[in-house]
Amino acid sequence: GQLQITTEAGTGKAKPKPGEEAKDVVEVVPYMMLGMDLPPAPLYRDAMEKNIIPQVQLFLILQKFDGEMVIDNIKVGRRRFLIKKLPPYLVMHMKRFTKNNFFVEKNPTIVNFPVK
């Protein structure tokens, strides 16, 4: 498929050189797999002293690719993603593991997929 990545003016690749005007940088890149960001896992336990396992709808995770939601990253700047063309088969990757200074944490969030 094809993914349009827009970097906002003044951030990341869109930083202007001295004497130039700041403009948004638009790239269209091919992709084979979409990387989904899960919401952070809860830090605390519930009143029954059991872990809370959060649930999220697939549509909320896919909002990242609607072309309007701004994703802020220190290294690459403020970016928006828009799916221009879908591939014949869509592979989605949920990033569940994050590396900490001391250990690796797993995000237990359940993603609800609509049947219809």
C-alpha positions in Angstrom: 0.0 0.0 0.0 0.9 3.7 0.1 1.1 5.9 3.2 1.3 9.7 3.1 3.4 11.2 5.9 3.1 14.9 6.5 5.7 16.5 8.7 4.5 19.9 10.1 6.5 23.0 9.3 9.3 23.8 11.7 9.7 20.3 13.1 11.9 17.3 12.1 12.6 17.2 8.4 10.5 20.3 7.8 12.9 22.7 9.8 13.7 25.5 7.5 17.3 26.6 6.6 18.2 30.2 7.5 16.4 32.6 5.2 13.8 30.1 4.0 10.1 29.9 4.8 8.9 26.9 6.9 6.7 24.5 4.8 5.1 21.1 5.6 7.0 18.2 4.1 4.8 15.6 2.4 6.1 12.1 1.6 4.3 9.2 0.0 6.0 5.9 1.1 5.2 2.3 0.4 4.4 0.0 3.3 3.7 -3.7 3.9 2.8 -3.6 7.5 1.1 -0.9 9.7 2.6 -0.3 13.2 -0.1 0.3 15.7 0.4 2.2 19.0 -1.4 0.8 22.0 -2.5 3.1 24.8 -0.3 2.8 27.9 -1.1 0.1 30.4 -2.6 1.2 33.7 -0.1 1.7 36.5 -2.3 0.8 39.5 -4.5 -2.2 40.5 -8.2 -2.0 41.0 -10.0 -2.2 44.4 -10.0 -6.0 44.4 -6.2 -6.0 44.2 -6.2 -7.5 40.7 -4.7 -6.1 37.6 -7.0 -4.1 35.3 -6.8 -5.4 31.7 -7.9 -2.5 29.5 -9.7 -3.0 26.2 -9.6 -0.7 23.2 -11.5 -0.7 19.9 -9.5 -1.3 16.7 -11.1 1.9 15.3 -9.4 4.0 18.0 -6.0 2.6 17.2 -6.6 3.2 13.5 -7.3 6.9 14.1 -3.5 7.4 13.8 -3.9 6.9 10.1 -6.8 9.3 9.4 -4.6 12.2 8.2 -5.8 14.6 11.0 -4.3 13.2 14.3 -0.9 14.6 15.0 1.7 12.3 16.4 4.4 14.1 18.3 7.9 12.6 18.4 11.0 14.4 19.6 13.3 12.9 16.9 11.2 13.1 13.8 8.8 16.0 14.6 5.1 16.4 14.5 3.6 14.1 11.9 0.3 13.1 10.4 -0.3 9.8 8.6 -2.9 9.1 5.9 -3.4 5.7 4.1 -3.6 6.5 0.4 -3.8 3.0 -0.9 -4.5 -0.3 0.8 -2.5 -3.5 0.0 -4.2 -6.7 -1.0 -3.6 -8.0 2.5 -3.3 -5.7 5.5 -0.9 -6.8 8.2 -1.2 -4.9 11.5 1.6 -4.9 14.1 0.7 -4.0 17.7 3.8 -2.9 19.7 3.3 -4.6 23.0 6.8 -4.7 24.5 8.7 -1.6 25.7 12.2 -1.8 27.0 12.9 0.0 30.2 16.3 0.7 31.9 15.8 -2.4 34.1 13.5 -4.8 32.3 11.0 -5.3 29.4 7.4 -4.5 30.0 4.4 -6.1 28.2 1.3 -4.0 27.5 -1.7 -6.4 28.2 -4.3 -4.2 26.4 -6.9 -6.3 24.5 -7.8 -5.0 21.0 -11.4 -5.6 20.1 -11.9 -6.4 16.4 -15.3 -5.8 14.8 -16.8 -8.9 13.2 -19.0 -7.1 10.7 
